[in-house]
Amino acid sequence: MTRAITFMGALAITMIAGAAPTAQMPQSNGSNGEAKVATPRLGNGRPDLTGTWAAGGGGGGGGRDLVELEPGKLAEEFPSRRCGPTQVRCGDYTNQSEDGEFTARLTQNRPLYKPEYWDKVQQLDMWTNKYDPLFFCQPLGLPRAGAPSRILQTDNDVVFLYAAGGGGAGNAEYRTIPIDGRKHDPVKSQDVLFWGHSVGRWEGDTLVIDSVGFNDLTWLDKGGLFTSENKRVIEKFTREGNMLRYEVIVEDPDVLAEPWIMTPRMLRLNTNKDAGLFNEATPCRDYDHANMVTQIRH
């Protein structure tokens, strides 16, 4: 009996000793397999979003090595053409070559337009190289520009920097947004701008940016996804260690049948000391639009 008790005690000690190394292994930080790091915070206790974040830029151009649409799941390729609810076999025709609609970033999560606007979307899609605002060197706007490439944050505001070339655009852009919980200015929010009128607030550890006051000159993305001046965009930024979750909800009751919730993006912090030091870029200029609209190069 004494021998049995001694054996069981030794077995218990062995099991505990064997489990100890496992308890000391570094924890995973989400899906990237990196050791978990603490989320940095400002003096006011808010998460500090400051940093250069990989894969800033949108337009469906997020690289597979940089963007995670969902934790642990990278973007997959899907057919580039889209059909309206009442249209069939619309992927059988192309204008010389298929465009890149919904490739990578958007996958099959597509905005639902009111039935009376599907023909317009289809027409704009077919003539992408004539009507796509990207070819006019104008700002991509929201949400097509995607997440900012670099964020600078203080207690009272954030600055979003968008690198030149992001999403196919040729000009660098920036936004300065108050995050003190203020409401939209009753006068300024009535302007019609490419980036809209934006204000920010905190919901726990998530920064919420609410933007209204847009013009109707931007698209949600390739494929003729036009918008109206009644668009509203809600962006959410949640930092966990060296990962930043970017979420977007688009409301446009004039043309969309329901709010469009974009597939979340997970961005990784770029810790290279030279990252985000953008050089002055050559401005985007339209030299050849007259030839482009002939469909020769589509």
WONORGI-V158142 format. One record per residue. N is the residue number from 1. PHI is phi as a letter, one per 30 degrees, with the letter a starting at -180 (* if undefined). PSI is psi in radians with two decimals (999 if undefined). D_LAST is the distance of its C-alpha to the last C-alpha in Angstrom with 2 decimals. Layout:
# WONORGI-V158142
N_PHI_PSI_D_LAST / N_PHI_PSI_D_LAST
This chain:
# WONORGI-V158142
1_*_-0.74_86.19 / 2_d_-0.69_86.01 / 3_d_-0.70_84.01 / 4_d_-0.75_81.53 / 5_d_-0.73_81.09 / 6_d_-0.71_80.65 / 7_d_-0.80_77.99 / 8_d_-0.67_76.06 / 9_d_-0.74_76.24 / 10_d_-0.68_74.97 / 11_d_-0.74_72.10 / 12_d_-0.74_71.13 / 13_d_-0.70_71.24 / 14_d_-0.75_69.11 / 15_d_-0.74_66.48 / 16_d_-0.74_66.35 / 17_d_-0.64_66.14 / 18_d_-0.46_63.31 / 19_d_-0.33_61.34 / 20_e_-0.80_61.73 / 21_d_-0.62_58.99 / 22_d_-0.69_56.43 / 23_d_-0.36_57.22 / 24_c_-0.01_56.59 / 25_d_2.55_53.11 / 26_d_2.48_50.35 / 27_d_2.67_48.56 / 28_d_2.47_44.88 / 29_c_1.41_42.64 / 30_i_-2.45_40.27 / 31_c_-0.07_38.06 / 32_d_-0.07_37.56 / 33_i_0.07_41.01 / 34_d_2.74_42.07 / 35_d_2.45_45.56 / 36_d_2.35_45.88 / 37_b_2.70_46.32 / 38_d_2.53_47.67 / 39_d_2.11_45.40 / 40_d_2.59_46.25 / 41_b_2.66_47.60 / 42_d_3.08_48.49 / 43_d_-0.44_52.06 / 44_d_0.05_51.61 / 45_j_-0.13_50.80 / 46_d_2.58_47.12 / 47_e_2.44_44.60 / 48_c_1.96_43.13 / 49_d_0.02_39.33 / 50_e_2.35_39.29 / 51_l_3.01_37.21 / 52_c_2.16_33.88 / 53_c_2.23_32.00 / 54_d_2.55_29.55 / 55_i_0.42_25.98 / 56_d_2.52_26.03 / 57_j_2.64_22.62 / 58_b_-2.29_20.45 / 59_i_0.41_16.95 / 60_i_0.19_17.28 / 61_c_0.25_17.57 / 62_d_2.28_21.24 / 63_d_2.60_22.31 / 64_d_-0.46_24.40 / 65_d_-0.06_27.21 / 66_c_-0.46_27.48 / 67_c_2.34_26.99 / 68_c_2.00_29.31 / 69_d_-0.64_28.35 / 70_b_2.67_31.91 / 71_e_2.12_34.93 / 72_i_0.05_34.81 / 73_b_1.97_31.47 / 74_d_2.90_28.27 / 75_d_2.53_24.80 / 76_c_2.76_23.76 / 77_d_2.41_20.47 / 78_b_2.82_19.70 / 79_e_2.48_17.21 / 80_d_-0.50_14.02 / 81_d_2.63_14.06 / 82_b_2.63_17.04 / 83_c_2.55_19.39 / 84_d_2.94_21.66 / 85_e_-0.52_25.38 / 86_c_0.15_25.75 / 87_c_2.50_22.54 / 88_b_2.67_22.47 / 89_h_0.53_20.15 / 90_d_-0.08_17.05 / 91_d_0.01_15.62 / 92_d_-0.29_15.88 / 93_c_2.59_12.73 / 94_b_2.78_9.05 / 95_c_1.44_6.04 / 96_i_-0.81_6.13 / 97_a_2.65_6.44 / 98_d_2.49_8.20 / 99_d_3.11_7.84 / 100_c_0.53_11.13 / 101_e_2.24_13.04 / 102_i_0.18_16.73 / 103_d_2.32_16.56 / 104_i_-1.64_19.87 / 105_e_-0.81_21.35 / 106_d_-0.31_21.23 / 107_h_-2.37_21.79 / 108_c_0.19_22.79 / 109_d_1.76_24.50 / 110_b_2.52_22.60 / 111_d_2.50_23.79 / 112_c_1.97_25.47 / 113_d_2.73_24.86 / 114_d_2.55_27.49 / 115_e_-0.63_27.07 / 116_d_-0.15_26.60 / 117_c_-0.03_23.39 / 118_d_-0.62_21.46 / 119_d_-0.66_20.06 / 120_d_-0.76_18.86 / 121_e_-0.75_17.21 / 122_d_-0.74_15.52 / 123_d_-0.78_14.35 / 124_d_-0.62_13.06 / 125_d_-0.79_11.26 / 126_d_-0.57_9.53 / 127_c_0.72_8.61 / 128_e_-0.80_8.06 / 129_d_-0.09_6.28 / 130_c_-0.66_9.30 / 131_c_-0.28_11.97 / 132_d_2.13_11.71 / 133_e_-0.39_14.82 / 134_e_-0.62_13.71 / 135_d_-0.09_11.93 / 136_c_0.14_15.35 / 137_i_0.44_17.29 / 138_c_2.87_19.55 / 139_e_2.51_21.42 / 140_d_-0.54_19.86 / 141_i_-2.90_23.20 / 142_c_2.47_24.67 / 143_c_0.20_24.08 / 144_d_-0.55_20.54 / 145_d_-0.34_22.02 / 146_i_-2.84_24.03 / 147_d_2.62_27.44 / 148_d_2.62_28.69 / 149_d_-0.54_28.83 / 150_b_2.50_32.43 / 151_b_2.33_35.16 / 152_c_2.24_38.37 / 153_b_2.41_41.05 / 154_b_-3.06_44.45 / 155_d_-0.48_46.87 / 156_c_-0.28_45.52 / 157_a_2.95_41.79 / 158_b_2.63_38.66 / 159_c_2.15_36.04 / 160_c_2.21_32.53 / 161_c_2.30_30.52 / 162_c_2.11_26.76 / 163_d_2.59_25.64 / 164_d_2.41_23.09 / 165_j_-0.15_19.75 / 166_d_2.20_20.54 / 167_i_0.27_17.68 / 168_j_-0.15_15.25 / 169_d_2.70_17.33 / 170_c_-0.12_19.01 / 171_c_2.42_22.40 / 172_d_2.53_25.34 / 173_b_2.84_26.88 / 174_b_2.77_30.25 / 175_b_2.38_32.28 / 176_c_2.11_36.09 / 177_b_2.20_37.50 / 178_d_2.45_41.18 / 179_b_0.58_42.24 / 180_c_0.22_45.79 / 181_i_0.13_45.33 / 182_d_2.82_45.25 / 183_d_2.96_43.79 / 184_d_2.40_41.02 / 185_d_2.24_42.35 / 186_d_-0.39_43.00 / 187_c_-0.94_41.76 / 188_d_-0.55_38.99 / 189_d_-0.12_37.37 / 190_c_-0.12_36.82 / 191_d_2.80_34.44 / 192_c_1.86_30.70 / 193_b_2.81_28.99 / 194_d_-0.68_25.79 / 195_c_-0.07_27.95 / 196_i_-3.06_30.62 / 197_c_2.07_34.35 / 198_c_2.44_35.25 / 199_b_2.68_38.64 / 200_b_2.71_39.70 / 201_b_2.84_42.52 / 202_c_2.34_43.82 / 203_c_1.63_44.29 / 204_i_-2.18_46.42 / 205_c_0.21_44.49 / 206_c_2.22_41.08 / 207_d_2.18_39.63 / 208_c_2.14_38.06 / 209_c_2.13_35.87 / 210_c_2.09_35.67 / 211_b_2.29_33.18 / 212_b_-3.12_33.16 / 213_i_0.80_32.54 / 214_c_2.77_28.74 / 215_d_3.11_26.65 / 216_c_0.48_23.96 / 217_c_-0.06_21.12 / 218_c_2.81_19.91 / 219_c_2.75_18.24 / 220_d_-0.60_19.87 / 221_a_-3.01_16.68 / 222_e_2.89_13.09 / 223_j_0.30_12.83 / 224_i_0.41_14.28 / 225_d_1.31_17.60 / 226_d_2.88_19.23 / 227_b_3.03_22.86 / 228_c_3.08_25.89 / 229_d_-0.13_28.56 / 230_c_0.29_30.81 / 231_d_2.54_29.01 / 232_b_2.35_31.28 / 233_b_2.22_30.37 / 234_c_2.08_32.98 / 235_c_2.47_32.46 / 236_b_2.29_35.02 / 237_b_2.12_35.85 / 238_b_2.02_38.45 / 239_c_2.31_39.59 / 240_b_1.79_41.54 / 241_i_-2.16_42.62 / 242_c_0.37_39.65 / 243_c_2.52_37.11 / 244_b_2.11_35.47 / 245_c_2.22_34.37 / 246_c_2.12_31.70 / 247_b_2.57_31.51 / 248_b_2.37_29.80 / 249_b_2.25_30.62 / 250_c_2.17_28.66 / 251_c_2.26_30.57 / 252_a_1.37_29.11 / 253_d_-0.27_31.51 / 254_d_-0.61_29.87 / 255_b_-0.42_26.74 / 256_c_2.46_27.37 / 257_d_-0.41_29.90 / 258_a_2.79_31.21 / 259_e_2.50_30.84 / 260_c_2.08_28.08 / 261_c_1.90_29.52 / 262_d_2.66_26.99 / 263_d_2.21_27.74 / 264_e_2.63_30.03 / 265_c_2.43_29.11 / 266_c_2.06_31.76 / 267_c_2.43_31.49 / 268_c_2.41_33.82 / 269_d_2.30_35.73 / 270_c_1.92_34.99 / 271_d_0.04_38.52 / 272_d_2.26_37.70 / 273_d_-0.35_39.64 / 274_c_-0.09_36.84 / 275_d_2.42_34.17 / 276_i_0.02_32.88 / 277_d_1.40_34.12 / 278_d_2.36_30.96 / 279_d_2.77_30.85 / 280_d_2.23_29.79 / 281_c_2.67_26.06 / 282_d_2.18_24.32 / 283_e_2.54_23.05 / 284_d_2.31_19.39 / 285_b_2.47_18.72 / 286_c_1.82_16.00 / 287_c_-0.39_16.04 / 288_b_0.45_12.87 / 289_d_-0.54_11.69 / 290_d_-0.59_12.73 / 291_d_-0.58_10.24 / 292_d_-0.64_7.27 / 293_d_-0.08_8.42 / 294_d_-0.10_8.46 / 295_i_0.03_5.02 / 296_d_-0.63_5.81 / 297_c_0.24_3.79 / 298_d_999_0.00
